[in-house]
Amino acid sequence: MFCNSNPDKGRLDNIRKSTKIEKNIMMKANVFKTVIRTSTIRNLLFFIILSTLICCWCMTHVTENVTAAKNLNHFRKSRSLSDYLQEIRLLLEPKIAPCKDNMPLLVMVTSAPSHTEQRYAIRNTWATRVPTLFILGLSGEELQHLNDRHEDDLIVYEFKDHYQNLTIKVALMLKWASEECSSVNYILKTDDDMLLNPWQLETIVHDTPDADLIGYKMVNAELDRRESSKWHMPSWLYPEEFVPEYLSGNGYMINGKHLKPMFLAAYEVPLINIEDIYITYLVARRKLGLKLTHEPRLSVYRPWLPLVSSYWELASVHGFTPPELLAWWSELLDMSKNVK
């Protein structure tokens, strides 16, 4: 299993009960755990049908009123990474970087300042098995109000943290990692709503030691031109209608030897708002000619049936609330004891 500087940290039986946040998450997690263990196939099918109907209703009534959190006007002023980074300073970083020579994997999670519960859940689940850091942005004045600022796993830069700045955030991730953790075999960029399976990740690292980038490859993807979409890509940012290939931003791995070259290359590639297309296609594939290796276990989909065996076969699964993450992690731990 991956080396972790504090393997005992965050074990579920030692979780602190002192804060309201922790108690709330644990209570909900126990509910989810009960559902997972007692559901019958009939209940599962009913759940799928009901969820589908609800999703269809929500899409019909809500989609037209949803807009991106922020506009893209800042990219009209400048698309040069250097223009943005020269205004951004580092506010907080781990006192001791967790990286060691030839360390197999470091997970770097893009998180938001308000996502305290998500970070708590991750620290007490898969981050107990693989070294993990969180990267986020806020102002210097806001830092003192960050509930978990005492944790030694935060990388905080001074910038506005919203989805349209995600490309800049991941560029900062490359910068920090290339300076502090360049000797790591791979870094895994992922989000704070992901369930990671360290056992499957270990297999991927072992089986593909020399890959450039690894992830779930999207091929000939059509861009979303709807202004109401979170993933809106205006033609003035990217005039082509399709992206030949890129790796899904839910979770992709970058070989440590490419961290610095990719960060430096990003200075020469005009920014766009969709981070995974920018980092893995425009910078890595088109600018540097690096190979994108498809790995289906770094999944962009959740299994149709919520069965532990289905989740066990995946290295990452998207879209978990903190209570769900705690509950499913408990199931994966039990599963790991029965799998050799």
C-alpha positions as CSV (number, residue, x, y, z in Angstrom):
1,M,0.0,0.0,0.0
2,F,1.1,3.6,-0.6
3,C,3.4,5.2,2.0
4,N,1.6,7.7,4.3
5,S,3.5,9.8,6.8
6,N,0.7,9.3,9.3
7,P,-1.0,6.0,8.7
8,D,-3.1,6.1,11.9
9,K,-4.6,9.5,11.2
10,G,-8.3,9.5,10.6
11,R,-9.3,6.0,11.5
12,L,-13.0,5.8,11.9
13,D,-12.8,4.4,15.4
14,N,-10.7,7.5,16.5
15,I,-12.8,10.2,14.8
16,R,-13.2,13.2,17.0
17,K,-16.8,13.8,18.1
18,S,-16.3,17.3,19.4
19,T,-17.7,19.4,16.5
20,K,-21.1,19.7,15.1
21,I,-19.9,19.1,11.6
22,E,-18.3,15.8,12.4
23,K,-21.3,14.5,14.4
24,N,-23.6,15.5,11.5
25,I,-21.5,13.7,8.9
26,M,-21.1,10.5,11.0
27,M,-24.9,10.3,11.7
28,K,-25.7,10.6,8.0
29,A,-23.0,8.1,7.1
30,N,-24.5,5.5,9.4
31,V,-27.8,5.9,7.7
32,F,-26.2,5.4,4.3
33,K,-24.3,2.4,5.6
34,T,-27.5,0.8,6.8
35,V,-29.1,1.4,3.4
36,I,-26.1,-0.2,1.6
37,R,-26.1,-3.3,3.7
38,T,-29.9,-4.0,3.8
39,S,-31.1,-3.1,0.3
40,T,-32.6,-5.9,-1.8
41,I,-32.5,-6.0,-5.6
42,R,-36.1,-4.9,-5.6
43,N,-35.3,-1.8,-3.6
44,L,-32.3,-1.1,-5.8
45,L,-34.4,-1.2,-9.0
46,F,-37.0,1.0,-7.3
47,F,-34.3,3.4,-6.3
48,I,-32.9,3.6,-9.9
49,I,-36.3,4.2,-11.5
50,L,-37.3,6.8,-8.9
51,S,-33.9,8.6,-9.2
52,T,-34.3,8.7,-13.0
53,L,-37.7,10.2,-12.8
54,I,-36.6,12.8,-10.3
55,C,-33.5,13.7,-12.4
56,C,-35.7,14.1,-15.5
57,W,-38.1,16.4,-13.7
58,C,-35.2,18.5,-12.3
59,M,-33.6,18.9,-15.7
60,T,-36.9,20.0,-17.2
61,H,-37.7,22.6,-14.5
62,V,-34.2,23.8,-13.5
63,T,-31.7,23.7,-16.3
64,E,-33.0,26.8,-18.1
65,N,-32.4,28.9,-14.9
66,V,-28.9,27.7,-14.2
67,T,-26.0,29.8,-15.2
68,A,-22.3,29.6,-14.6
69,A,-21.2,31.0,-11.3
70,K,-18.9,33.6,-12.9
71,N,-18.6,35.1,-16.4
72,L,-15.5,34.8,-18.6
73,N,-14.8,38.5,-19.1
74,H,-11.4,38.2,-17.4
75,F,-10.3,36.0,-20.3
76,R,-11.2,38.7,-22.7
77,K,-8.7,41.0,-20.9
78,S,-5.9,38.4,-20.8
79,R,-5.4,34.7,-21.5
80,S,-1.8,34.7,-20.5
81,L,-1.1,32.5,-17.4
82,S,1.9,34.7,-16.4
83,D,-0.5,37.7,-16.1
84,Y,-2.5,35.9,-13.5
85,L,0.2,34.1,-11.6
86,Q,2.2,37.3,-11.0
87,E,-0.7,38.6,-9.0
88,I,-1.2,35.5,-6.9
89,R,0.7,34.7,-3.7
90,L,1.0,31.6,-1.6
91,L,-0.8,31.9,1.7
92,L,-0.5,28.5,3.3
93,E,1.3,25.2,2.6
94,P,2.2,22.1,4.5
95,K,5.1,22.7,6.9
96,I,6.7,19.5,5.7
97,A,5.9,18.3,2.1
98,P,4.7,14.7,2.2
99,C,6.8,13.8,-0.8
100,K,9.7,11.3,-0.7
101,D,12.0,10.1,-3.5
102,N,10.3,7.6,-5.8
103,M,7.0,7.9,-3.8
104,P,4.4,6.1,-6.0
105,L,1.6,8.5,-5.8
106,L,0.5,11.9,-4.4
107,V,-3.2,12.8,-4.6
108,M,-3.9,16.6,-5.1
109,V,-7.5,17.5,-4.5
110,T,-9.1,20.7,-5.9
111,S,-11.4,21.9,-3.1
112,A,-13.3,25.1,-2.2
113,P,-12.9,27.0,1.0
114,S,-16.5,26.2,2.1
115,H,-16.0,22.4,1.5
116,T,-14.9,21.7,5.1
117,E,-17.1,18.6,5.3
118,Q,-15.8,17.2,2.1
119,R,-12.2,17.5,3.3
120,Y,-13.1,16.0,6.6
121,A,-14.6,13.0,4.9
122,I,-11.6,12.5,2.7
123,R,-9.1,12.8,5.6
124,N,-11.0,10.0,7.4
125,T,-11.4,7.7,4.4
126,W,-9.1,7.1,1.4
127,A,-6.5,9.8,2.5
128,T,-5.6,7.4,5.4
129,R,-4.1,5.1,2.7
130,V,-2.5,7.5,0.2
131,P,-0.7,10.8,0.7
132,T,-3.2,13.6,0.0
133,L,-3.1,17.4,-0.3
134,F,-5.9,19.9,-0.9
135,I,-5.5,23.1,-3.0
136,L,-7.9,26.0,-2.8
137,G,-8.0,29.8,-3.2
138,L,-9.2,32.6,-0.9
139,S,-8.2,36.1,0.2
140,G,-5.7,36.7,3.0
141,E,-8.4,38.0,5.3
142,E,-10.5,34.9,4.8
143,L,-7.7,32.5,5.8
144,Q,-8.3,33.1,9.5
145,H,-11.9,31.9,9.0
146,L,-10.9,28.6,7.3
147,N,-12.1,26.0,9.8
148,D,-9.5,23.4,9.0
149,R,-6.5,25.7,8.5
150,H,-4.7,23.9,11.3
151,E,-4.5,20.7,9.2
152,D,-1.1,20.3,7.6
153,D,-2.5,19.2,4.2
154,L,-3.7,22.5,2.7
155,I,-2.1,24.5,-0.2
156,V,-3.9,27.9,-0.2
157,Y,-3.3,30.6,-2.9
158,E,-4.7,34.1,-2.9
159,F,-7.3,34.2,-5.7
160,K,-11.0,34.0,-6.2
161,D,-12.0,30.4,-6.0
162,H,-14.8,29.6,-8.5
163,Y,-15.3,27.1,-11.3
164,Q,-14.2,29.5,-14.1
165,N,-10.8,29.9,-12.4
166,L,-10.3,26.1,-12.1
167,T,-7.7,26.2,-14.9
168,I,-5.6,28.7,-13.0
169,K,-6.0,26.6,-9.8
170,V,-4.7,23.5,-11.5
171,A,-1.8,25.5,-13.1
172,L,-0.9,26.5,-9.5
173,M,-1.1,22.8,-8.5
174,L,1.4,22.0,-11.3
175,K,3.6,24.9,-10.1
176,W,3.6,23.7,-6.4
177,A,4.1,20.1,-7.3
178,S,6.9,20.7,-9.7
179,E,8.8,22.7,-7.0
180,E,8.0,20.5,-4.0
181,C,7.2,17.0,-5.2
182,S,9.0,16.5,-8.5
183,S,10.5,13.2,-7.4
184,V,7.0,11.5,-7.0
185,N,6.2,8.9,-9.6
186,Y,2.7,10.2,-10.3
187,I,0.4,12.9,-9.0
188,L,-3.3,12.3,-9.2
189,K,-5.4,15.5,-9.7
190,T,-9.0,14.9,-8.5
191,D,-12.0,16.6,-6.9
192,D,-13.4,16.6,-3.4
193,D,-16.5,14.6,-4.2
194,M,-14.6,11.6,-5.4
195,L,-14.4,8.1,-3.8
196,L,-10.9,6.7,-4.5
197,N,-9.9,3.1,-4.2
198,P,-6.2,3.0,-3.1
199,W,-5.9,-0.7,-3.9
200,Q,-6.9,-0.2,-7.5
201,L,-4.7,2.9,-7.8
202,E,-1.7,0.9,-6.5
203,T,-2.3,-1.6,-9.3
204,I,-2.5,1.1,-11.9
205,V,0.7,2.7,-10.8
206,H,2.5,-0.7,-10.7
207,D,1.2,-1.8,-14.1
208,T,1.9,1.5,-16.0
209,P,5.1,2.9,-14.4
210,D,6.2,4.9,-17.5
211,A,3.0,6.5,-18.8
212,D,2.9,10.2,-19.5
213,L,-0.7,10.9,-18.4
214,I,-3.3,8.3,-17.3
215,G,-7.1,8.9,-17.1
216,Y,-10.5,8.3,-18.6
217,K,-9.9,9.4,-22.2
218,M,-12.7,11.3,-24.0
219,V,-12.4,11.1,-27.8
220,N,-13.8,13.6,-30.3
221,A,-15.8,15.4,-27.6
222,E,-18.2,18.1,-28.8
223,L,-17.9,21.4,-26.9
224,D,-20.8,22.8,-25.0
225,R,-21.8,26.2,-26.5
226,R,-24.8,26.8,-24.3
227,E,-24.3,30.0,-22.3
228,S,-26.4,28.5,-19.5
229,S,-24.1,25.6,-19.1
230,K,-21.4,25.2,-16.4
231,W,-19.2,23.9,-19.1
232,H,-19.9,26.7,-21.6
233,M,-17.0,27.1,-24.1
234,P,-17.5,30.2,-26.3
235,S,-16.1,30.0,-29.8
236,W,-13.8,33.0,-29.1
237,L,-12.0,30.9,-26.5
238,Y,-11.9,27.7,-28.6
239,P,-13.1,28.0,-32.2
240,E,-13.0,24.2,-33.0
241,E,-16.2,22.3,-32.5
242,F,-14.5,19.1,-31.2
243,V,-11.6,18.1,-29.0
244,P,-9.7,15.2,-30.4
245,E,-8.8,13.7,-27.0
246,Y,-8.5,14.7,-23.4
247,L,-8.6,13.1,-20.0
248,S,-11.6,13.7,-17.7
249,G,-10.9,16.2,-14.9
250,N,-12.6,13.9,-12.3
251,G,-9.2,12.2,-11.9
252,Y,-6.1,12.0,-14.1
253,M,-2.5,11.1,-13.3
254,I,0.6,13.0,-14.4
255,N,4.0,11.4,-14.4
256,G,6.3,13.4,-12.0
257,K,8.9,14.0,-14.7
258,H,6.4,16.0,-16.7
259,L,5.2,18.4,-14.0
260,K,7.8,21.1,-14.6
261,P,7.6,20.8,-18.5
262,M,3.9,21.0,-18.4
263,F,3.8,24.0,-16.1
264,L,6.4,25.9,-18.2
265,A,4.5,25.0,-21.4
266,A,1.3,26.4,-20.0
267,Y,2.9,29.9,-20.1
268,E,2.9,29.5,-23.9
269,V,-0.7,28.2,-24.3
270,P,-3.6,30.7,-24.1
271,L,-5.9,29.9,-21.2
272,I,-9.4,28.5,-21.6
273,N,-12.0,27.9,-18.8
274,I,-12.3,24.1,-19.1
275,E,-9.4,22.8,-17.0
276,D,-9.2,19.2,-18.2
277,I,-9.2,20.1,-21.9
278,Y,-6.6,22.8,-21.3
279,I,-4.2,20.8,-19.1
280,T,-4.4,17.4,-20.7
281,Y,-5.0,18.2,-24.3
282,L,-3.8,21.8,-25.1
283,V,-0.8,21.7,-22.9
284,A,0.2,18.0,-22.5
285,R,-1.0,16.5,-25.8
286,R,-0.9,19.3,-28.4
287,K,1.9,21.4,-27.0
288,L,4.3,18.8,-25.6
289,G,3.2,15.7,-27.6
290,L,2.6,13.6,-24.5
291,K,0.6,10.4,-24.7
292,L,-2.8,10.1,-23.0
293,T,-3.3,6.6,-21.7
294,H,-7.0,5.5,-21.3
295,E,-7.7,3.9,-17.9
296,P,-11.4,2.9,-17.5
297,R,-11.0,2.3,-13.8
298,L,-10.6,6.1,-13.4
299,S,-14.3,6.2,-14.1
300,V,-16.5,9.2,-14.9
301,Y,-19.6,7.2,-14.1
302,R,-21.1,5.7,-11.0
303,P,-22.2,2.0,-11.3
304,W,-25.9,1.5,-12.1
305,L,-26.4,-0.7,-9.1
306,P,-25.0,0.4,-5.7
307,L,-23.2,-2.9,-5.1
308,V,-19.9,-3.0,-3.2
309,S,-18.4,-5.4,-5.8
310,S,-19.1,-2.9,-8.5
311,Y,-17.3,-0.1,-6.7
312,W,-14.4,-2.3,-5.8
313,E,-13.5,-2.8,-9.4
314,L,-13.0,1.0,-9.9
315,A,-10.2,3.2,-8.9
316,S,-12.3,6.4,-8.6
317,V,-16.0,7.1,-8.6
318,H,-17.6,10.6,-8.9
319,G,-20.3,12.5,-7.1
320,F,-20.2,11.6,-3.4
321,T,-21.6,13.6,-0.5
322,P,-19.4,13.4,2.7
323,P,-21.8,10.9,4.5
324,E,-21.9,8.7,1.4
325,L,-18.1,8.8,1.2
326,L,-17.7,7.7,4.8
327,A,-20.3,4.9,4.4
328,W,-18.9,3.5,1.1
329,W,-15.3,3.7,2.4
330,S,-16.3,1.5,5.3
331,E,-17.7,-1.0,2.8
332,L,-14.5,-0.9,0.7
333,L,-12.4,-1.5,3.8
334,D,-14.4,-4.6,4.6
335,M,-14.1,-5.8,1.0
336,S,-10.3,-5.3,1.1
337,K,-10.0,-7.8,3.9
338,N,-11.6,-10.5,1.7
339,V,-9.6,-9.8,-1.5
340,K,-6.0,-10.9,-1.9
